Amino acid sequence: MKTRQMNLIIAAAAVLLTSTAAQADTTAYGEYYYGGVVVDIDRVVNGYLWIEDATVNLYKNAHIKTALYVGDVFSTSGSVLNIYGGRIDDALVITSNYNGLPEATVTVYGYGFAVAGVPVPERTPELFIQNQVLSGFYADGTPFAYKVDCFAEGNFKLTLKLGWILSEPELAVSPEAIHFGSVKINDTVSQTVSVSNTGTANLIIQSIGFAEGSSAEFACASVPQLPATIEPGASIPVNVVFTPAATGAALAVLMISGDHVDTAQIMLTGTGIKPVITVEPAALDFGQLNLGQSAIGMLTIANTGDADLVVQSMDFAAGNVDFAWVAAPVLPMVIEAGARVDLEMMYVPTVEGNAAATLTIVSDDVEHPAVVVELKGSAVNPVQTPLEQMDSILKFYDQALKDKTIKGVGHTLKAAQTQALLVRQMLVCTRCLIKGGYYKWAIYALYDIDKKTDGKGCPRDILEGPAVPELNAKIDVLIDTLKNK
């Protein structure tokens, strides 16, 4: 090897003698670079390649080809040689010429290095090799092998640097931040984080969890069994959910860690919102009505929260007969934040006295899921004047004739109709007496009608039918009213 070095030195000296001002010289048997130049070589170099006080980069197509029995790379003081690819037919020589410049820095970039067939432990930074074959693979997988000779004198040694390009996993997550937006309290929104391996070796995921201080309102809905292996170019999903328990902003950091990679952090944010139901009035009093009358009241349901309010049901208490909707609301009913709905309710009393009921409104307000509205009213049977009572009797009688629940008694149809008409005429005449204030004579007339319809047979009844007893009862009430006048 020393003979080879001497031959190269003599050849280089010859070049320098012929062109001392140049910084790069090319001859039929080699190339010589010096004077601080930077050269990229991705081609054939015939013979030797001499580097002194210069930087040379060898790439894939570089070929230091034997010419005139020489095919060496000679790197001496002041040189920087980076080998990313290419072939060297003979040897790589790293030496010193004691010119006061820094010693040569030679680096081979690749992986799977071996010296004389013996593997070099990964991440070994440098080697001292003398006349032994260095083999391995460049970054693109191309194999190489050539002799390396490092200069040594006493305790002074030069070394070959190894630029390890290792097959490593690389952890990537997408997205790197998730904003769940505004979510109702107790509702759940799901998002997916894609965990990918963008490296060149299997990625082993060891843990998936949340950083200390993260809100408990965030959780992982589905996590692969750990440890999980992700092959290069593959990915796995992690489903993350946000279920707010209170209003306001929430924050969490999802941590995903694996072997030989930095821990990934995904920022999770969301805001809890809620509807707030307000019902006015809390009690609806319709006041006092006469039987037969009705009243309408207004019920307002408002949403004072910051999320949609869903009214699911509005039910009256069992047994209610007096209170009802004017127009039944369509359920479920959605009331937007800040909005209100006015509903009309009516009270139609069916009996005298006080009436009470409750209306229960069920919604998704988490704090007030059921609101109870008290309903009340009262009804009286108004005292009618004698004339109003008489008009009521006439109305009842006409309807009964129409319904055939009262009819006249006679041997023929015509005779029966005549009897029914006779009673009506008697009622009309009685009305005239009442209207004129002749209450005493009206009482006599009513007694006469009553006797002919009381079912006692003496005198003989001139009316029959299921409504006759009610007619008699109404006449008796009117007689009592007139007696008190």
Secondary structure, 3 states (H helix, E strand, C coil): CHHHHHHHHHHHHHHHHHCCCCCEEEECCEEEECCCCEEEECCEEECEEEECCCEEEECCCCEEECECCECCEEECCCCEEEECCCEECCEEEECCCCCCCCCCEEEEEEEEEEECCEECCCCCCEECCEEEEEEEECCCCCEEEEEEEECEECCEECCEEEEECCCCCCEEEECCEEEEEEEECCCCEEEEEEEEECCCCCEEEEEEEECCCCCCCEEEEECCCCCEEECCCCEEEEEEEECCCCCEEEEEEEEEEECCCCCEEEEEEEEEECCCEEEECCEEEEEEEECCCCEEEEEEEEECCCCCEEEEEEEECCCCCCEEECCCCCCCEEECCCCEEEEEEEECCCCCEEEEEEEEEEECCCCCCEEEEEEEEEEECCCCCHHHHHHHHHHHHHHHHHHCCCEECCCCHHHHHHHHHHHHHHHHHHHHHHHCCCHHHHHHHHHHHHHCCCCCCCCCCCEECCCHHHHHHHHHHHHHHHHCC
